[in-house]
Protein backbone atom coordinates (compact mmCIF):
# COMPACT_ATOMS: atom_id res chain seq x y z
CA UNK A 1 0.00 0.00 0.00
CA UNK A 2 2.93 2.32 0.74
CA UNK A 3 4.27 1.94 -2.79
CA UNK A 4 0.93 2.73 -4.39
CA UNK A 5 0.21 5.71 -2.15
CA UNK A 6 3.55 7.26 -2.90
CA UNK A 7 2.86 7.04 -6.62
CA UNK A 8 -0.51 8.69 -6.30
CA UNK A 9 0.51 11.38 -3.83
CA UNK A 10 3.26 12.75 -6.02
CA UNK A 11 1.23 12.44 -9.19
CA UNK A 12 3.56 9.92 -10.75
CA UNK A 13 1.09 7.23 -11.51
CA UNK A 14 1.08 8.23 -15.16
CA UNK A 15 4.84 7.78 -15.23
CA UNK A 16 4.33 4.03 -15.68
CA UNK A 17 3.12 4.57 -19.21
CA UNK A 18 6.02 6.93 -19.94
CA UNK A 19 8.70 4.93 -18.13
CA UNK A 20 11.02 5.02 -21.12
CA UNK A 21 10.88 8.83 -21.19
CA UNK A 22 11.65 9.33 -17.48
CA UNK A 23 15.16 10.68 -16.90
CA UNK A 24 17.62 8.13 -15.57
CA UNK A 25 18.16 9.97 -12.32
CA UNK A 26 14.45 10.07 -11.59
CA UNK A 27 14.01 6.40 -12.48
CA UNK A 28 16.79 5.61 -10.04
CA UNK A 29 15.05 7.64 -7.31
CA UNK A 30 11.74 5.82 -7.95
CA UNK A 31 13.44 2.40 -7.96
CA UNK A 32 14.96 3.21 -4.56
CA UNK A 33 11.40 3.69 -3.32
CA UNK A 34 10.52 0.26 -4.80
CA UNK A 35 8.16 1.93 -7.26
CA UNK A 36 5.99 -0.62 -9.12
CA UNK A 37 6.26 0.16 -12.85
CA UNK A 38 3.91 -2.76 -13.88
CA UNK A 39 1.16 -3.44 -11.25
CA UNK A 40 -0.22 -6.47 -13.16
CA UNK A 41 3.16 -8.15 -13.12
CA UNK A 42 3.46 -7.45 -9.38
CA UNK A 43 0.08 -9.06 -8.69
CA UNK A 44 1.12 -12.16 -10.64
CA UNK A 45 4.33 -12.49 -8.62
CA UNK A 46 2.39 -12.12 -5.34
CA UNK A 47 -0.01 -14.87 -6.40
CA UNK A 48 2.78 -17.17 -7.58
CA UNK A 49 4.65 -16.65 -4.32
CA UNK A 50 1.53 -17.56 -2.28
CA UNK A 51 0.90 -20.61 -4.52
CA UNK A 52 4.50 -21.75 -3.91
CA UNK A 53 3.95 -21.52 -0.14
CA UNK A 54 0.67 -23.47 -0.48
CA UNK A 55 2.36 -26.15 -2.63
CA UNK A 56 5.19 -26.64 -0.15
CA UNK A 57 2.74 -27.03 2.73
CA UNK A 58 -0.06 -29.09 1.11
CA UNK A 59 1.92 -31.07 -1.47
CA UNK A 60 -0.31 -30.04 -4.42
CA UNK A 61 -1.73 -27.01 -6.26
CA UNK A 62 -5.45 -27.88 -6.01
CA UNK A 63 -6.43 -24.70 -4.16
CA UNK A 64 -10.08 -24.35 -3.02
CA UNK A 65 -11.92 -21.47 -4.75
CA UNK A 66 -12.36 -19.42 -1.55
CA UNK A 67 -9.00 -20.10 -0.02
CA UNK A 68 -6.92 -17.11 1.17
CA UNK A 69 -3.20 -17.45 1.81
CA UNK A 70 -2.05 -14.88 4.41
CA UNK A 71 -4.91 -12.62 3.33
CA UNK A 72 -4.26 -13.03 -0.39
CA UNK A 73 -7.25 -14.44 -2.40
CA UNK A 74 -5.24 -17.37 -3.76
CA UNK A 75 -8.30 -19.43 -4.78
CA UNK A 76 -9.60 -16.62 -6.99
CA UNK A 77 -6.14 -16.02 -8.44
CA UNK A 78 -5.76 -19.71 -9.36
CA UNK A 79 -9.20 -19.74 -10.96
CA UNK A 80 -8.34 -16.67 -13.07
CA UNK A 81 -5.09 -18.29 -14.26
CA UNK A 82 -7.04 -21.34 -15.49
CA UNK A 83 -9.44 -19.11 -17.43
CA UNK A 84 -6.52 -17.11 -18.96
CA UNK A 85 -4.62 -20.26 -19.90
CA UNK A 86 -4.62 -19.58 -23.66
CA UNK A 87 -3.69 -15.88 -23.40
CA UNK A 88 -1.08 -16.25 -20.66
CA UNK A 89 2.55 -15.36 -21.21
CA UNK A 90 4.68 -18.35 -22.11
CA UNK A 91 7.12 -17.81 -19.24
CA UNK A 92 4.23 -17.66 -16.74
CA UNK A 93 2.76 -20.94 -18.03
CA UNK A 94 6.18 -22.56 -17.86
CA UNK A 95 6.69 -21.53 -14.25
CA UNK A 96 3.21 -22.77 -13.26
CA UNK A 97 3.78 -26.12 -14.99
CA UNK A 98 7.09 -26.54 -13.16
CA UNK A 99 5.20 -26.00 -9.86
CA UNK A 100 2.66 -28.70 -10.76
CA UNK A 101 -0.22 -26.36 -11.49
CA UNK A 102 -3.61 -28.06 -11.98
CA UNK A 103 -5.22 -26.66 -15.12
CA UNK A 104 -8.22 -29.04 -14.95
CA UNK A 105 -9.02 -29.86 -11.27
CA UNK A 106 -11.99 -32.06 -12.15
CA UNK A 107 -9.82 -34.36 -14.24
CA UNK A 108 -7.25 -34.59 -11.46
CA UNK A 109 -9.91 -35.41 -8.86
CA UNK A 110 -11.36 -38.08 -11.12
CA UNK A 111 -7.96 -39.68 -11.69
CA UNK A 112 -7.35 -39.72 -7.93
CA UNK A 113 -10.69 -41.42 -7.37
CA UNK A 114 -9.92 -44.00 -10.06
CA UNK A 115 -6.56 -44.71 -8.47
CA UNK A 116 -8.20 -45.34 -5.08
CA UNK A 117 -10.79 -47.56 -6.74
CA UNK A 118 -8.01 -49.58 -8.41
CA UNK A 119 -6.32 -50.08 -5.03
CA UNK A 120 -9.66 -51.17 -3.53
CA UNK A 121 -10.24 -53.59 -6.42
CA UNK A 122 -6.79 -55.15 -6.01
CA UNK A 123 -7.32 -55.61 -2.27
CA UNK A 124 -11.00 -56.67 -2.12
CA UNK A 125 -11.40 -58.30 -5.52
CA UNK A 126 -14.44 -56.19 -6.48
CA UNK A 127 -15.70 -52.60 -6.90
CA UNK A 128 -18.59 -52.90 -4.42
CA UNK A 129 -17.48 -49.98 -2.27
CA UNK A 130 -19.72 -49.14 0.76
CA UNK A 131 -21.21 -45.64 0.56
CA UNK A 132 -19.42 -44.32 3.68
CA UNK A 133 -16.10 -46.00 2.88
CA UNK A 134 -13.00 -43.76 3.21
CA UNK A 135 -9.59 -44.80 1.91
CA UNK A 136 -6.55 -42.79 3.00
CA UNK A 137 -8.78 -39.79 3.81
CA UNK A 138 -10.41 -40.00 0.34
CA UNK A 139 -14.22 -40.52 0.37
CA UNK A 140 -14.17 -43.34 -2.14
CA UNK A 141 -17.71 -44.54 -1.44
CA UNK A 142 -19.23 -41.16 -2.27
CA UNK A 143 -17.00 -40.84 -5.34
CA UNK A 144 -18.28 -44.18 -6.64
CA UNK A 145 -21.88 -43.09 -6.08
CA UNK A 146 -21.22 -39.87 -8.00
CA UNK A 147 -19.91 -41.84 -11.01
CA UNK A 148 -23.18 -43.80 -11.13
CA UNK A 149 -25.19 -40.56 -10.99
CA UNK A 150 -23.15 -39.02 -13.86
CA UNK A 151 -23.23 -42.06 -16.11
CA UNK A 152 -25.29 -40.31 -18.85
CA UNK A 153 -22.90 -37.33 -19.18
CA UNK A 154 -19.66 -39.20 -18.59
CA UNK A 155 -17.11 -39.34 -21.43
CA UNK A 156 -16.91 -42.74 -23.12
CA UNK A 157 -13.24 -43.14 -22.18
CA UNK A 158 -14.07 -42.84 -18.49
CA UNK A 159 -16.90 -45.37 -18.75
CA UNK A 160 -14.54 -47.76 -20.48
CA UNK A 161 -11.83 -47.41 -17.83
CA UNK A 162 -14.36 -48.01 -15.02
CA UNK A 163 -15.91 -51.03 -16.74
CA UNK A 164 -12.46 -52.55 -17.21
CA UNK A 165 -12.25 -52.59 -13.39
CA UNK A 166 -15.62 -54.35 -13.11
CA UNK A 167 -17.52 -51.25 -11.99
CA UNK A 168 -21.18 -51.75 -10.98
CA UNK A 169 -23.40 -49.09 -12.52
CA UNK A 170 -26.63 -50.27 -10.90
CA UNK A 171 -26.66 -49.08 -7.25
CA UNK A 172 -29.36 -51.57 -6.28
CA UNK A 173 -27.25 -54.39 -7.68
CA UNK A 174 -24.26 -52.96 -5.82
CA UNK A 175 -26.23 -52.88 -2.56
CA UNK A 176 -27.33 -56.48 -3.08
CA UNK A 177 -23.77 -57.58 -3.76
CA UNK A 178 -22.64 -55.69 -0.67
CA UNK A 179 -25.21 -57.49 1.48
CA UNK A 180 -24.25 -60.84 -0.03
CA UNK A 181 -20.56 -60.23 0.68
CA UNK A 182 -21.36 -59.47 4.35
CA UNK A 183 -23.52 -62.60 4.54
CA UNK A 184 -20.59 -64.65 3.22
CA UNK A 185 -18.32 -63.17 5.90
CA UNK A 186 -20.94 -63.98 8.55
CA UNK A 187 -21.28 -67.56 7.30
CA UNK A 188 -17.51 -68.11 7.31
CA UNK A 189 -17.27 -66.88 10.91
CA UNK A 190 -20.47 -68.35 12.45
CA UNK A 191 -20.93 -71.46 10.31
CA UNK A 192 -24.55 -70.67 9.40
CA UNK A 193 -26.80 -67.99 7.80
CA UNK A 194 -29.32 -67.56 10.65
CA UNK A 195 -28.72 -63.84 11.14
CA UNK A 196 -30.56 -62.04 13.95
CA UNK A 197 -32.90 -59.29 12.77
CA UNK A 198 -30.98 -56.51 14.55
CA UNK A 199 -27.50 -57.78 13.66
CA UNK A 200 -25.04 -55.40 12.02
CA UNK A 201 -21.97 -56.60 10.17
CA UNK A 202 -19.23 -53.94 10.12
CA UNK A 203 -21.92 -51.25 10.36
CA UNK A 204 -24.09 -52.84 7.63
CA UNK A 205 -27.63 -53.87 8.72
CA UNK A 206 -27.25 -57.45 7.65
CA UNK A 207 -30.25 -58.70 9.66
CA UNK A 208 -32.57 -56.32 7.80
CA UNK A 209 -31.03 -57.25 4.45
CA UNK A 210 -31.63 -60.95 5.14
CA UNK A 211 -35.23 -60.19 6.11
CA UNK A 212 -35.77 -58.35 2.81
CA UNK A 213 -34.48 -61.35 0.83
CA UNK A 214 -37.00 -63.61 2.62
CA UNK A 215 -39.89 -61.14 2.12
CA UNK A 216 -39.19 -60.70 -1.60
CA UNK A 217 -37.90 -64.19 -2.37
CA UNK A 218 -40.52 -64.67 -5.13
CA UNK A 219 -39.23 -61.57 -6.92
CA UNK A 220 -35.55 -62.49 -6.72
CA UNK A 221 -33.83 -63.56 -9.89
CA UNK A 222 -33.05 -67.25 -10.32
CA UNK A 223 -29.34 -66.39 -10.27
CA UNK A 224 -29.58 -64.66 -6.89
CA UNK A 225 -31.70 -67.42 -5.34
CA UNK A 226 -29.17 -69.98 -6.52
CA UNK A 227 -26.27 -68.05 -4.99
CA UNK A 228 -28.13 -67.77 -1.67
CA UNK A 229 -29.06 -71.46 -1.69
CA UNK A 230 -25.45 -72.45 -2.35
CA UNK A 231 -24.46 -70.39 0.69
CA UNK A 232 -26.97 -72.25 2.86
CA UNK A 233 -29.45 -69.38 3.17
CA UNK A 234 -32.32 -70.01 5.63
CA UNK A 235 -35.59 -69.01 3.96
CA UNK A 236 -37.66 -70.06 6.99
CA UNK A 237 -35.59 -69.14 10.09
CA UNK A 238 -38.14 -70.27 12.68
CA UNK A 239 -38.35 -73.76 11.20
CA UNK A 240 -34.55 -74.04 11.11
CA UNK A 241 -34.24 -72.87 14.72
CA UNK A 242 -36.85 -75.41 15.88
CA UNK A 243 -35.15 -78.25 14.03
CA UNK A 244 -31.80 -77.36 15.61
CA UNK A 245 -33.33 -77.24 19.09
CA UNK A 246 -35.11 -80.57 18.53
CA UNK A 247 -31.76 -82.11 17.52
CA UNK A 248 -30.24 -80.86 20.79
CA UNK A 249 -33.12 -82.44 22.72
CA UNK A 250 -32.55 -85.76 20.91
CA UNK A 251 -28.86 -85.66 21.84
CA UNK A 252 -29.82 -84.98 25.47
CA UNK A 253 -32.33 -87.87 25.45
CA UNK A 254 -29.75 -90.29 24.00
CA UNK A 255 -27.22 -89.33 26.67
CA UNK A 256 -29.49 -88.99 29.75
CA UNK A 257 -32.25 -91.45 28.86
CA UNK A 258 -35.08 -88.93 29.34
CA UNK A 259 -36.37 -85.47 28.27
CA UNK A 260 -36.59 -83.95 31.76
CA UNK A 261 -34.25 -81.06 30.97
CA UNK A 262 -33.48 -78.66 33.86
CA UNK A 263 -34.58 -75.10 33.11
CA UNK A 264 -31.02 -73.74 33.31
CA UNK A 265 -29.43 -76.52 31.24
CA UNK A 266 -27.28 -75.54 28.23
CA UNK A 267 -26.55 -78.09 25.52
CA UNK A 268 -23.56 -77.19 23.29
CA UNK A 269 -23.98 -73.44 23.92
CA UNK A 270 -27.76 -73.73 23.27
CA UNK A 271 -30.19 -72.87 26.11
CA UNK A 272 -32.09 -76.14 25.82
CA UNK A 273 -33.81 -75.84 29.21
CA UNK A 274 -35.47 -72.54 28.29
CA UNK A 275 -36.49 -73.91 24.87
CA UNK A 276 -38.18 -76.92 26.52
CA UNK A 277 -40.08 -74.61 28.88
CA UNK A 278 -41.21 -72.53 25.88
CA UNK A 279 -42.58 -75.62 24.10
CA UNK A 280 -44.71 -76.44 27.16
CA UNK A 281 -46.12 -72.90 27.40
CA UNK A 282 -46.89 -72.83 23.63
CA UNK A 283 -48.24 -76.36 23.33
CA UNK A 284 -51.61 -75.25 21.91
CA UNK A 285 -49.86 -73.16 19.24
CA UNK A 286 -47.55 -75.98 18.12
CA UNK A 287 -48.43 -77.84 14.96
CA UNK A 288 -49.75 -81.40 15.22
CA UNK A 289 -46.58 -82.63 13.52
CA UNK A 290 -44.30 -80.99 16.10
CA UNK A 291 -46.37 -82.29 19.03
CA UNK A 292 -46.24 -85.79 17.55
CA UNK A 293 -42.45 -85.68 17.19
CA UNK A 294 -42.02 -84.47 20.78
CA UNK A 295 -44.40 -87.14 22.09
CA UNK A 296 -42.46 -89.86 20.27
CA UNK A 297 -39.30 -88.61 21.97
CA UNK A 298 -40.93 -88.89 25.42
CA UNK A 299 -41.37 -85.15 26.00
CA UNK A 300 -42.71 -84.10 29.45
CA UNK A 301 -45.51 -81.56 28.91
CA UNK A 302 -46.45 -80.96 32.58
CA UNK A 303 -44.11 -78.29 33.99
CA UNK A 304 -44.65 -79.43 37.60
CA UNK A 305 -43.97 -82.98 36.59
CA UNK A 306 -40.84 -81.81 34.81
CA UNK A 307 -39.70 -79.87 37.88
CA UNK A 308 -40.17 -82.97 40.07
CA UNK A 309 -38.30 -85.13 37.59
CA UNK A 310 -35.50 -82.58 37.47
CA UNK A 311 -35.15 -82.74 41.26
CA UNK A 312 -35.24 -86.53 41.20
CA UNK A 313 -32.50 -86.63 38.56
CA UNK A 314 -30.30 -84.43 40.76
CA UNK A 315 -31.10 -86.75 43.69
CA UNK A 316 -29.86 -89.69 41.60
CA UNK A 317 -26.64 -87.80 40.82
CA UNK A 318 -26.09 -87.10 44.53
CA UNK A 319 -26.66 -90.78 45.39
CA UNK A 320 -24.09 -91.86 42.80
CA UNK A 321 -21.53 -89.33 44.05
CA UNK A 322 -21.98 -89.81 47.82
CA UNK A 323 -23.44 -93.28 48.15
CA UNK A 324 -26.47 -92.15 50.20
CA UNK A 325 -29.39 -89.71 50.28
CA UNK A 326 -28.27 -87.73 53.34
CA UNK A 327 -28.45 -84.38 51.58
CA UNK A 328 -27.74 -81.26 53.71
CA UNK A 329 -30.55 -78.68 53.68
CA UNK A 330 -28.31 -76.02 52.09
CA UNK A 331 -26.89 -78.31 49.40
CA UNK A 332 -27.10 -77.25 45.73
CA UNK A 333 -26.39 -79.40 42.67
CA UNK A 334 -25.45 -77.46 39.52
CA UNK A 335 -27.40 -74.43 40.79
CA UNK A 336 -30.44 -76.56 41.78
CA UNK A 337 -31.43 -76.30 45.48
CA UNK A 338 -31.59 -80.02 46.11
CA UNK A 339 -31.70 -79.72 49.91
CA UNK A 340 -34.82 -77.55 49.76
CA UNK A 341 -36.43 -79.89 47.18
CA UNK A 342 -35.95 -82.82 49.56
CA UNK A 343 -37.61 -80.82 52.36
CA UNK A 344 -40.66 -80.29 50.12
CA UNK A 345 -40.87 -84.05 49.36
CA UNK A 346 -40.91 -84.88 53.09
CA UNK A 347 -43.60 -82.27 53.69
CA UNK A 348 -45.75 -83.65 50.85
CA UNK A 349 -45.11 -87.31 51.64
CA UNK A 350 -48.73 -88.05 52.64
CA UNK A 351 -50.23 -86.60 49.46
CA UNK A 352 -47.58 -87.88 47.07
CA UNK A 353 -48.44 -90.45 44.44
CA UNK A 354 -47.56 -94.06 45.19
CA UNK A 355 -45.36 -94.17 42.10
CA UNK A 356 -43.22 -91.25 43.32
CA UNK A 357 -42.98 -92.66 46.87
CA UNK A 358 -41.84 -95.95 45.41
CA UNK A 359 -39.15 -94.36 43.25
CA UNK A 360 -37.83 -92.32 46.17
CA UNK A 361 -37.92 -95.35 48.44
CA UNK A 362 -35.97 -97.42 45.92
CA UNK A 363 -33.34 -94.68 45.93
CA UNK A 364 -32.98 -94.85 49.75
CA UNK A 365 -34.78 -91.58 50.48
CA UNK A 366 -34.95 -90.50 54.15
CA UNK A 367 -38.50 -89.46 55.00
CA UNK A 368 -37.95 -88.55 58.66
CA UNK A 369 -36.44 -85.04 58.91
CA UNK A 370 -34.99 -85.76 62.36
CA UNK A 371 -33.29 -88.81 60.98
CA UNK A 372 -32.05 -86.74 58.08
CA UNK A 373 -30.62 -84.15 60.50
CA UNK A 374 -28.84 -86.94 62.40
CA UNK A 375 -27.37 -88.35 59.19
CA UNK A 376 -26.22 -84.88 58.11
CA UNK A 377 -24.40 -84.33 61.43
CA UNK A 378 -22.91 -87.82 61.29
CA UNK A 379 -21.54 -87.13 57.79
CA UNK A 380 -19.98 -83.90 59.12
CA UNK A 381 -18.39 -85.86 61.98
CA UNK A 382 -16.90 -88.21 59.38
CA UNK A 383 -15.42 -85.22 57.58
CA UNK A 384 -14.00 -83.90 60.88
CA UNK A 385 -12.50 -87.31 61.72
CA UNK A 386 -10.83 -87.61 58.31
CA UNK A 387 -9.29 -84.16 58.68
CA UNK A 388 -8.35 -84.12 62.39
CA UNK A 389 -7.72 -87.82 63.01
CA UNK A 390 -10.08 -88.01 66.04
CA UNK A 391 -13.66 -87.33 67.14
CA UNK A 392 -12.84 -85.04 70.08
CA UNK A 393 -14.94 -82.11 68.91
CA UNK A 394 -15.00 -78.96 71.02
CA UNK A 395 -18.44 -77.83 72.21
CA UNK A 396 -18.45 -74.65 70.13
CA UNK A 397 -17.19 -76.19 66.88
CA UNK A 398 -19.26 -75.68 63.69
CA UNK A 399 -18.64 -77.91 60.67
CA UNK A 400 -20.04 -76.81 57.30
CA UNK A 401 -22.86 -74.90 58.98
CA UNK A 402 -23.62 -77.79 61.37
CA UNK A 403 -23.19 -77.19 65.16
CA UNK A 404 -21.17 -80.36 65.42
CA UNK A 405 -19.87 -79.77 68.98
CA UNK A 406 -23.42 -79.44 70.34
CA UNK A 407 -24.53 -82.53 68.40
CA UNK A 408 -21.64 -84.62 69.82
CA UNK A 409 -22.62 -83.65 73.39
CA UNK A 410 -26.26 -84.54 72.58
CA UNK A 411 -25.22 -88.05 71.47
CA UNK A 412 -23.39 -88.62 74.78
CA UNK A 413 -26.43 -87.48 76.79
CA UNK A 414 -28.80 -89.56 74.65
CA UNK A 415 -26.73 -92.70 75.28
CA UNK A 416 -26.69 -92.14 79.05
CA UNK A 417 -30.48 -91.74 79.03
CA UNK A 418 -30.97 -94.78 76.79
CA UNK A 419 -32.45 -92.80 73.92
CA UNK A 420 -29.83 -93.72 71.32
CA UNK A 421 -30.46 -96.81 69.18
CA UNK A 422 -27.92 -99.64 69.12
CA UNK A 423 -27.50 -99.13 65.37
CA UNK A 424 -26.41 -95.53 65.90
CA UNK A 425 -24.17 -96.41 68.85
CA UNK A 426 -22.46 -99.02 66.68
CA UNK A 427 -21.90 -96.57 63.82
CA UNK A 428 -20.41 -94.01 66.20
CA UNK A 429 -18.19 -96.65 67.85
CA UNK A 430 -16.89 -97.72 64.44
CA UNK A 431 -15.95 -94.10 63.79
CA UNK A 432 -13.97 -93.95 67.06
CA UNK A 433 -16.45 -91.80 68.97
CA UNK A 434 -15.35 -90.87 72.54
CA UNK A 435 -18.33 -91.19 74.87
CA UNK A 436 -16.54 -89.55 77.81
CA UNK A 437 -16.06 -85.80 77.34
CA UNK A 438 -13.22 -85.76 79.84
CA UNK A 439 -11.50 -88.61 78.10
CA UNK A 440 -11.99 -86.82 74.78
CA UNK A 441 -10.39 -83.67 76.16
CA UNK A 442 -7.40 -85.67 77.48
CA UNK A 443 -6.96 -87.44 74.15
CA UNK A 444 -7.05 -84.12 72.35
CA UNK A 445 -4.25 -82.72 74.53
CA UNK A 446 -2.20 -85.88 74.10
CA UNK A 447 -2.59 -85.68 70.29
CA UNK A 448 -1.11 -82.16 70.31
CA UNK A 449 1.72 -83.34 72.60
CA UNK A 450 2.56 -86.03 70.04
CA UNK A 451 2.72 -83.42 67.31
CA UNK A 452 5.05 -81.30 69.45
CA UNK A 453 7.29 -84.30 70.25
CA UNK A 454 7.55 -85.29 66.60
CA UNK A 455 8.62 -81.79 65.64
CA UNK A 456 10.81 -80.78 68.61
CA UNK A 457 12.21 -84.22 69.52
CA UNK A 458 11.21 -84.00 73.22
CA UNK A 459 8.29 -83.22 75.54
CA UNK A 460 9.79 -80.18 77.30
CA UNK A 461 6.89 -77.89 76.44
CA UNK A 462 7.11 -74.27 77.72
CA UNK A 463 4.21 -73.42 80.03
CA UNK A 464 2.84 -70.68 77.74
CA UNK A 465 3.24 -72.64 74.50
CA UNK A 466 0.27 -72.77 72.08
CA UNK A 467 0.18 -75.66 69.60
CA UNK A 468 -1.94 -74.89 66.56
CA UNK A 469 -4.33 -72.82 68.66
CA UNK A 470 -4.40 -75.32 71.55
CA UNK A 471 -2.87 -74.30 75.02
CA UNK A 472 -0.53 -77.30 75.17
CA UNK A 473 1.75 -75.77 77.83
CA UNK A 474 -1.15 -75.53 80.28
CA UNK A 475 -2.28 -79.08 79.51
CA UNK A 476 1.24 -80.45 80.18
CA UNK A 477 1.41 -78.53 83.46
CA UNK A 478 -1.97 -80.01 84.50
CA UNK A 479 -0.66 -83.54 83.91
CA UNK A 480 2.31 -82.86 86.20
CA UNK A 481 0.11 -81.47 88.97
CA UNK A 482 -2.44 -84.34 88.67
CA UNK A 483 0.12 -87.14 88.27
CA UNK A 484 -1.20 -89.07 91.27
CA UNK A 485 -4.74 -88.97 89.85
CA UNK A 486 -3.82 -90.30 86.41
CA UNK A 487 -4.65 -93.86 85.50
CA UNK A 488 -1.89 -96.38 85.11
CA UNK A 489 -2.67 -96.59 81.38
CA UNK A 490 -2.23 -92.84 80.88
CA UNK A 491 1.00 -92.79 82.89
CA UNK A 492 2.41 -95.52 80.67
CA UNK A 493 1.37 -93.69 77.51
CA UNK A 494 3.01 -90.44 78.66
CA UNK A 495 6.20 -92.18 79.80
CA UNK A 496 6.46 -94.02 76.49
CA UNK A 497 6.37 -90.65 74.74
CA UNK A 498 9.19 -89.29 76.98
CA UNK A 499 7.07 -87.02 79.14
CA UNK A 500 9.07 -84.72 81.49
CA UNK A 501 7.49 -84.80 84.96
CA UNK A 502 9.85 -82.31 86.60
CA UNK A 503 10.10 -79.06 84.71
CA UNK A 504 13.28 -77.00 84.91
CA UNK A 505 13.51 -73.33 84.17
CA UNK A 506 15.28 -72.79 80.93
CA UNK A 507 15.53 -69.97 78.48
CA UNK A 508 12.66 -69.99 76.03
CA UNK A 509 13.68 -71.50 72.73
CA UNK A 510 12.32 -70.63 69.35
CA UNK A 511 10.35 -73.44 67.79
Order of alpha helices (4+ residues) and beta strands (2+ residues): alpha-alpha-alpha-alpha-alpha-alpha-alpha-alpha-alpha-alpha-alpha-alpha-alpha-alpha-alpha-alpha-alpha-alpha-alpha-alpha-alpha-alpha-alpha
